[in-house]
C-alpha cells in the first residue's frame, strides 16, 4: 500500500493522510515537514516546569483535528526520524473514518499540562509517609498518571483505603530500592 500524505498547508500543520492499521491500532503517518515544524515549535517553547525541552523531542503532544473532530493526542516515533499519530476509536468513529480512508488532519502543539490532580485522600495518605510522597513525586508523568487512574478507579471508601495502603507499600518499596543503588 502506498504511503499517502499530502501537505495542504505546512505552516498550520494541515495535511491529508491515509489511515493504516498495525494490529488493532489505527494511525496516520505524519509528513516529515509537519513533524519537523512541530518539533521546532516544541524546542522553542518552555515546559510546564520552566525548563527547556529536549533538542529532539521523542514524543510531541498535539491537538489533532481529524475530519473536523478534535482530540488531544501524542505523535509517537515511527523509526527513521519519522512520526505517526495514533487514532483512537472515539476519534475514528467521530471522524467517520477507518482503515484505508483518506482524512484531513490538522495538528497544533498542545502546551496544556496533562497532569491529573492528585485526589485529596491519596495526597493526605501519602503526605503521612514522607518517603512514599517523595517516591510518588519522583515518578515520571506517565507513571504518575497511571498511578492516579488506578487509585481513582476504586469508588468505595473501603476499596480506596485498601488501595491507599497498597500505594504506600509500593512507593516505600520503590524508595528503598532507589536508595540502595
N, C-alpha and C positions, 0 to 999 in steps of 0.2 A: 504494500500500500504506500502510495506517495505521501510524503510529509507536506501537508498543505498549510502554509501560514502566509498570509498576505498582510503587509503592514498598510493600514489605512492612514494613520497619522501618528508617526513615531513620537512626536513631541508630547502627545497626550496619552501615549501607550495604547493606542487602538489598533486592532488587527482582526482578521478573520482567521479561524483555525478549525481544523477537523478534530472531532472528539475521538480519542483512541481508548482502548481498554487494556490494562495489564491486570490479569486475574479478574477481580470484581471491580476494581477502582477505575473510574474514568478520569481522563486527563487531556489537556491540550498542551502542545509544545509551544513555548514562548519564543518568538523570534529573537535572535541574538541581539539585534539593535535595541529592542524594547527592554530586554533583560539588562543590557549594559547601561541604558539610560536610568533604569530603576535602581541598579546597584550604585550608580554615580550619585543619585539623589539620596540614597541611604548614607553614603560616605560623607555627603555634605551636611547632613543633619546631625543632631545630637540625640543620644538615647535618653530614656527616662531618668537615669541616674546622673546625666550631665557629662558622661564620658564619651569619647569619640568612638563611633562604630568601627569594626574591623575594616582593613583595607579592601578586602574582597569578602562581602557578606556571604555566608554559606546559605542562609535562608533569608528570604525577603518577604516581610509582612506586607500584604496589599489588600486593598478593597477592590474586588473584581466585579465588574458588571458584565454579565453574560446574557445576551439577547434581552437586555433591559432589566434584568433581575440582579440585585447586588448581594454580595456576601463578603465577609472578612475571611481571608484565607492566606496561605503562605506559598510562595514559589519555592520549590524544592530542587536541589541539584539533580540533573539527569545524566551527568557524566560529560566529560569533554568540555567543561565550562558552560554547558547549556543548562537551561531551567525548564521545568514543566509545572503546570498548575493543575492540581487535582480538583475534580469537580464532584462534590458530594451529592448524594441522592436528592436532598431537598433542593439544591440549586439546579440540578439537572432537570428535575420534574417541573420546577417553576419556570425554567427557560424553555420547556417543551423540546428537549433535545436529548439525543442518545448517541451511541457509538456510530460513527460514520457521518453524522450530521456536521455541517459547517455552521459555526456560530460566530457572532460578533462578540469580541471581548475588549473591554477597556480596563486597564489596570492603573491604579494610583497607589502610591506609598501610603501605608497605614501607620501613622505615628502614635495612635492612641495606645495606651497601655493595655495589655491583655491579661494583666494580673487580676486574679479573683480576690475579693476581700476575704480576709480570714474570719470565719464565723466566731462570734464572741465567746461561745463556750469552748471552742478549741483554743482560742487565744488565751483565755483565762487559765485553762488547764495547763497549757504549755508554759505560761509565764510562772507557774508554780514550780516548774522544773527548769531552771536557767540553762542547763546543758542541753536539754531537749529543745528549748526555744531557740538556742543558738544553732543547733543542728538543723532545725526547720528553716531558719533564715539562710543557712548555707546551701540549701537545696537549689538546684538550677530552676529557672522559672517554670519549665515544663513539668518537672518533678513536683514542684510546689503546687501547681495547678491540679495535677492528678491526685495528689495527697488531699487537697481540699475537696475535690469532687468525690473521692472515696469517702471522706468523713461526712460530707453533706448528704450523701445518698442514704444514710441512716436517718430515719424520721422519728422513731420513738425515742423518748428520753433514755430508756434502758439501753437501747442499741447504741445511742450516741455516747453514753457513759462507757460502755464496753469498748467502743472504738477509740475513745479518748485514752483509756488505759493502754490499749494496744499501740496507739500512736506514740505515747510517751515511751513505751518499751522499745519500739523500733528506733525512734530518734536517739534515745540514750545509747542503744547498741551502735548506731552509726557514729555517735560522738566518741565512744570508746574505741572503735575501730580506727577512726581518723586520728585519735590521739596516740595510738600505739604504733603508728607508722614512723 
